[in-house]
């Protein structure tokens, strides 16, 4: 595990996305929210469970969801090892969480544009199985658009949605969709990082699409905060 991962989780099963800079950035944004004890928090695409655990440590009532069986077991084991009460369900995005409203929804979905185009919500098996943790269709918005459509319907009054994504997957469109759902939305955090292995492997394709400038060697991550104001 990376240095950051070791600080926030106890274990990571093979094939599960390790907490990285995007997780850290979203955790920082969560740390700035007023999350009273008993607040209902939903973490979609929980992966290792790092964000769900962070919310549970503040006394929130946490539900975490992931489509990956290995991720669900990783999150359950981490919650058990840290003795934190987290309700962890397997399912596609919001499907296991419907029927309730939430004070905070956290989302760190796959958001990397992929030259092979779209994929189904359950990802692939074999060599590409692990890539479902980051690949998100030709424009990187395969899951972002669904989150923008469905999350507002699950927010309680004054509820907050926090999403982390890459600038490569059009944060402006995320803001547009969330504002169109009558949420007050803005970018609240930014961080610029050197291109990682996945983006380096598709640099030429990203440059041909105009998503990376000719000499650009960094990627910007952003956290978008959207609030239901009534």
C-alpha positions as CSV (number, residue, x, y, z in Angstrom):
1,X,0.0,0.0,0.0
2,X,1.0,3.6,-0.5
3,X,2.0,5.8,2.4
4,X,-1.3,7.5,2.4
5,X,-3.2,4.2,2.3
6,X,-1.4,2.9,5.3
7,X,-2.6,5.9,7.3
8,X,-6.3,5.4,6.5
9,X,-7.0,1.7,6.1
10,X,-5.7,-1.5,7.6
11,X,-5.7,-3.8,4.6
12,X,-6.3,-3.9,0.9
13,X,-7.4,-7.0,-1.0
14,X,-5.8,-7.6,-4.4
15,X,-7.5,-5.7,-7.2
16,X,-9.1,-3.1,-5.0
17,X,-8.3,0.6,-5.7
18,X,-5.9,2.0,-3.1
19,X,-6.7,5.3,-1.5
20,X,-4.6,7.9,-3.3
21,X,-4.5,11.7,-3.9
22,X,-8.2,11.9,-5.0
23,X,-9.3,10.1,-1.8
24,X,-7.1,12.5,0.3
25,X,-8.6,15.5,-1.5
26,X,-12.1,14.4,-0.9
27,X,-11.3,13.5,2.7
28,X,-10.0,17.1,3.2
29,X,-13.3,18.5,1.8
30,X,-15.3,16.2,4.1
31,X,-13.2,17.4,7.1
32,X,-14.5,21.0,6.4
33,X,-18.2,19.9,6.6
34,X,-20.2,20.1,9.7
35,X,-21.1,16.5,10.2
36,X,-22.9,16.1,13.5
37,X,-23.1,12.7,15.3
38,X,-25.9,10.7,13.8
39,X,-25.7,12.5,10.4
40,X,-26.6,10.1,7.6
41,X,-23.6,9.7,5.2
42,X,-23.6,7.7,1.9
43,X,-20.2,6.8,0.3
44,X,-20.8,5.5,-3.3
45,X,-17.9,3.6,-4.9
46,X,-16.4,3.1,-1.5
47,X,-13.5,0.9,-2.7
48,X,-11.4,0.2,0.4
49,X,-13.8,2.1,2.6
50,X,-11.4,4.9,3.5
51,X,-13.9,7.7,3.2
52,X,-16.7,5.7,4.9
53,X,-14.3,5.1,7.8
54,X,-13.5,8.8,8.0
55,X,-17.2,9.7,8.3
56,X,-17.8,7.0,10.8
57,X,-15.0,8.3,13.0
58,X,-17.0,11.5,13.3
59,X,-20.0,9.7,14.6
60,X,-22.0,9.6,11.4
61,X,-24.4,6.8,10.5
62,X,-22.6,5.6,7.3
63,X,-23.8,3.5,4.4
64,X,-21.1,2.5,1.8
65,X,-21.8,0.9,-1.6
66,X,-19.5,-0.7,-4.2
67,X,-20.2,-2.9,-7.2
68,X,-17.0,-4.9,-6.6
69,X,-17.3,-7.9,-4.3
70,X,-13.6,-7.5,-3.4
71,X,-14.1,-3.9,-2.5
72,X,-17.1,-4.7,-0.3
73,X,-15.1,-7.3,1.6
74,X,-12.2,-4.9,1.9
75,X,-14.4,-2.2,3.3
76,X,-16.1,-4.6,5.7
77,X,-12.8,-6.0,7.0
78,X,-11.4,-2.4,7.5
79,X,-14.5,-1.4,9.4
80,X,-14.3,-4.5,11.5
81,X,-10.5,-4.0,12.2
82,X,-11.1,-0.3,13.2
83,X,-14.3,-1.3,15.1
84,X,-16.3,1.3,13.2
85,X,-20.0,0.8,12.5
86,X,-20.4,1.1,8.7
87,X,-23.3,-0.5,6.7
88,X,-21.7,-1.8,3.6
89,X,-23.7,-3.0,0.6
90,X,-22.9,-4.4,-2.8
91,X,-24.7,-2.8,-5.8
92,X,-24.6,-0.4,-8.7
93,X,-24.2,3.2,-7.4
94,X,-27.4,4.2,-5.6
95,X,-29.4,1.1,-6.0
96,X,-28.8,-0.3,-2.5
97,X,-29.3,3.1,-0.9
98,X,-32.7,4.1,-2.2
99,X,-35.6,4.7,0.1
100,X,-33.6,7.0,2.5
101,X,-32.2,10.5,2.4
102,X,-28.7,11.5,3.3
103,X,-27.1,14.5,4.9
104,X,-23.8,13.9,3.0
105,X,-23.1,11.9,-0.1
106,X,-19.5,11.2,-1.1
107,X,-18.5,10.1,-4.5
108,X,-15.0,9.2,-5.9
109,X,-16.1,7.5,-9.1
110,X,-14.1,6.3,-12.1
111,X,-13.5,9.5,-14.1
112,X,-10.5,8.8,-16.5
113,X,-11.3,9.1,-20.2
114,X,-10.6,5.8,-21.9
115,X,-9.7,5.2,-25.6
116,X,-11.7,2.0,-25.7
117,X,-14.9,3.9,-25.0
118,X,-17.7,2.9,-22.7
119,X,-18.1,-0.1,-20.5
120,X,-20.9,-1.6,-18.4
121,X,-21.3,-0.8,-14.7
122,X,-19.8,-4.1,-13.6
123,X,-16.5,-3.7,-15.5
124,X,-14.5,-6.4,-17.2
125,X,-12.8,-9.5,-16.1
126,X,-9.2,-10.6,-16.7
127,X,-6.6,-7.9,-17.7
128,X,-9.2,-5.0,-17.8
129,X,-11.1,-6.0,-14.6
130,X,-9.0,-3.7,-12.4
131,X,-9.4,-0.8,-14.8
132,X,-13.0,-0.4,-13.8
133,X,-11.7,1.5,-10.8
134,X,-10.6,4.4,-13.1
135,X,-11.8,4.0,-16.7
136,X,-15.1,5.8,-17.3
137,X,-15.9,5.8,-21.0
138,X,-14.7,8.0,-23.9
139,X,-15.3,11.3,-22.1
140,X,-14.7,10.1,-18.5
141,X,-18.3,10.8,-17.6
142,X,-19.9,7.3,-17.7
143,X,-20.7,7.4,-14.0
144,X,-20.3,11.1,-13.3
145,X,-23.5,11.9,-15.3
146,X,-25.4,9.2,-13.4
147,X,-24.3,10.6,-10.1
148,X,-25.3,14.1,-11.1
149,X,-28.7,12.8,-12.1
150,X,-29.5,10.5,-9.2
151,X,-27.7,11.9,-6.1
152,X,-29.8,15.1,-5.8
153,X,-32.9,12.9,-5.3
154,X,-31.3,11.3,-2.2
155,X,-30.1,14.5,-0.5
156,X,-31.9,15.6,2.6
157,X,-32.8,19.3,3.1
158,X,-29.5,21.2,3.3
159,X,-27.8,17.9,2.3
160,X,-24.3,18.1,0.7
161,X,-22.8,16.1,-2.2
162,X,-19.0,16.0,-2.5
163,X,-17.6,14.6,-5.8
164,X,-13.9,14.4,-6.8
165,X,-13.0,14.2,-10.4
166,X,-10.3,15.1,-13.0
167,X,-10.3,18.3,-15.0
168,X,-10.0,15.9,-18.0
169,X,-13.6,14.8,-17.4
170,X,-15.2,18.3,-17.7
171,X,-16.0,19.7,-14.2
172,X,-18.0,22.5,-15.9
173,X,-20.5,19.9,-17.1
174,X,-20.8,18.5,-13.6
175,X,-21.5,21.9,-12.2
176,X,-24.1,22.6,-15.0
177,X,-25.9,19.3,-14.2
178,X,-26.0,19.9,-10.5
179,X,-27.2,23.5,-10.8
180,X,-29.8,22.2,-13.2
181,X,-31.0,20.0,-10.3
182,X,-31.5,23.1,-8.1
183,X,-28.4,22.5,-6.1
184,X,-25.9,25.2,-5.2
185,X,-22.6,23.9,-6.7
186,X,-19.0,25.1,-6.8
187,X,-15.5,23.8,-7.0
188,X,-14.1,23.9,-3.4
189,X,-10.7,22.2,-3.8
190,X,-8.1,21.8,-6.5
191,X,-4.8,19.9,-6.7
192,X,-2.4,19.5,-9.6
193,X,-0.4,16.3,-9.8
194,X,2.1,14.8,-12.1
195,X,0.5,12.4,-14.6
196,X,0.3,8.9,-13.2
197,X,0.9,5.6,-15.0
198,X,-2.6,5.3,-16.4
199,X,-2.6,8.8,-18.0
200,X,1.0,8.5,-19.2
201,X,0.0,5.3,-21.0
202,X,-2.6,7.2,-23.0
203,X,-0.9,10.6,-23.3
204,X,-0.9,10.7,-27.1
205,X,-4.6,9.9,-27.3
206,X,-5.4,12.6,-24.7
207,X,-3.4,15.1,-26.7
208,X,-5.1,14.2,-29.9
209,X,-8.4,14.9,-28.3
210,X,-7.2,18.2,-26.9
211,X,-7.6,17.2,-23.3
212,X,-3.8,17.6,-22.6
213,X,-1.8,20.5,-24.0
214,X,1.3,19.6,-26.1
215,X,3.7,20.0,-23.3
216,X,1.5,19.4,-20.3
217,X,2.7,16.8,-17.8
218,X,0.2,17.3,-15.0
219,X,-3.4,16.6,-14.2
220,X,-5.7,18.7,-12.1
221,X,-8.1,17.1,-9.6
222,X,-11.1,19.0,-8.3
223,X,-13.7,18.5,-5.5
224,X,-17.1,19.8,-6.3
225,X,-19.5,20.6,-3.5
226,X,-23.2,20.8,-4.2
227,X,-25.8,21.6,-1.6
228,X,-29.6,21.3,-1.5
229,X,-30.6,24.8,-0.2
230,X,-34.1,23.9,0.8
